[in-house]
Amino acid sequence: MYRLPEEIKTRWASAENPRGLPGAGGQVAHGRKGLPYFFCRPGHPLTLARVKGHSGMIRRIWVTLHDRSPLMLRQLRLQIYWDGAERPAVDVPLGDFFGMSLGRMVPFAGALFSSPEGRSMICTVPMPFRDQMRVVLQNDGLSTAAMFFYDINYTLDDPIPEDAGYFHAWYNQETPTAIRQDYTVLPHLEGKGRFLGASFGVSMNKAEYSSSWGGEGEIKFYLDGDKEHPTLCGTGTEDYFGTGWCQGEFSHDYCGCPIADEDGMLMSFYRYHVPDPVYFQQEIRVTMQQIGSWNPELLKWFDENNKTVLRAGMQAQDPPVAIDPADPGLPDFDLFERSDNWNSTCYFYLDRPQSGLAGPPSWEQRARALPDLNEEELTVVQNDFPQIKILRQYLPNLDEMELPELARLAQAMNEVVYFLSLQEKQLAENDEEATP
């Protein structure tokens, strides 16, 4: 912190200076906070930051916006491109990128991602680049993201080490997961890199498993030639993110559970491999099992509701065998296979600026993975800014119009309104002076 490097320059990209140009910030409205935010219209991507011809490092990203609804957090998509790559290294729903994996804004305090009061989102992962970077916000939905505030804090001309990796993030959802098929946290990926961690969201299947937690599954890291069995294998889901014997809400630097909603059976949790790095030299694949545990009350519920339950744990068989919940010979506690709704965003460094992994599913698919989504939200514009609401009443195709078209329309409207106002004033004055 006390070193004073010779050539490194500090830049901030925000609505007041999106390209981080020297002496170009705060110029709108005589510098009196004239443009502190942007609008992101559907189908009109915003380039939030861009650098060409310089090395550098993104050091912090901060975001807040007027509409922080689950649908908006899921329909907006953050993309980051490195060094002229055609495809983004990061292509993730906005809320999920920052750890809001169930679309709920909640406070938490992780070392890499955080939300001080549940009203903003912060990322402090260092992201080096050698020649170029570009950060883009996409709006895939129906509603405009009004009042989108952001800061992207970066430095220029950093000496980037030869072995520095490019930051990547990848989103996945399985709604629901398949029985005995482990959830994919990161699909097979070739290259040299470091798995940095992941944020998860789980909506548990109460219809099939009542109010029971499915947190017994093990995380598995298949590294550098692993086939059937992994090199790294955890001991349980809640164990992986730092607690045990189920969990409540908590947040630590490198692990946490921001949401532990027992009524809704919703869980959101994260784990960052900062003090315990996960390196891979040629390839990696990461999965998480879906396994639950029963107790006498749950066995009774399975029996009364005619549920088919496959055994897991030490008594598991292949092919799997269904238990008889009414069998008095069953132990009071044991493990069983589950199928729940999972989504996640994983973070990793890779020795190349693009990974070749598929992008996220469509915004409708992403939206339908949100807990308690009202299907009407997929066809009705929500939470528009007041001025946008007025325009949309008269311009149904508003989001399809480009800025030059809107500018011509605005000029014509201003001229017509000016003329009609003069006309009405003239007529009113003549009416007052007219003799009966």
Sequence and secondary structure as in RCSB ss.txt:
>XXXX:A:sequence
MYRLPEEIKTRWASAENPRGLPGAGGQVAHGRKGLPYFFCRPGHPLTLARVKGHSGMIRRIWVTLHDRSPLMLRQ
LRLQIYWDGAERPAVDVPLGDFFGMSLGRMVPFAGALFSSPEGRSMICTVPMPFRDQMRVVLQNDGLSTAAMFFY
DINYTLDDPIPEDAGYFHAWYNQETPTAIRQDYTVLPHLEGKGRFLGASFGVSMNKAEYSSSWGGEGEIKFYLDG
DKEHPTLCGTGTEDYFGTGWCQGEFSHDYCGCPIADEDGMLMSFYRYHVPDPVYFQQEIRVTMQQIGSWNPELLK
WFDENNKTVLRAGMQAQDPPVAIDPADPGLPDFDLFERSDNWNSTCYFYLDRPQSGLAGPPSWEQRARALPDLNE
EELTVVQNDFPQIKILRQYLPNLDEMELPELARLAQAMNEVVYFLSLQEKQLAENDEEATP
>XXXX:A:secstr
     SS EEEEESTTSTT  TT SS GGGGSS    EEE TT  EEEEEEES  EEEEEEEEEES   HHHHHH
EEEEEEETT SS SEEEEHHHHTT TTS    EE SSEEESSSS EEE   EEESSEEEEEEEE SSS EEEEEE
EEEEEES    TT  EEEEEEEEESS  TTS EEEEEEEESSEEEEEEEEEEE  HHHHSS       EEEEETT
  SS SEE S HHHHTT  SS   EE SSEEEEEEETTTTEEEEEEE SSS EEESSEEEEEE  EEEE HHHHH
HHHHTT   BB GGG  SS  B  TT TTS SSEEEE   EEEEEEEEEESSS         HHHHHHTSTT  G
GGGTS  S  HHHHHHHHH TTGGG  HHHHHHHHHHHHHHHHHHHHHHHHHHHHHHH   
